[in-house]
Amino acid sequence: MDKAPKSTTPANETVTSWTVFKSALAGLAGVQKRSNLERDFQSGKFWHFFIAGAVVTVLFMVVVWLLVQWVLSSAASGV
């Protein structure tokens, strides 16, 4: 009956597509838990994070561009 608690060390965690995406978003914001950072470096593959980071960066740039276009069009029509 005495079961040992499950270990939650970074080496035992698997890196899924969702965790790669979350890590890329955290990198964009500049915040990341040390445990997640260690998990990413130990269990993740470089190219997965590189591609996710590139996709998140491009999406961020498109959203900012669309927001600027919307603001400029709103300002032009309000004059």
Beta strands, then each sheet from edge to edge (+ up, - down):
end
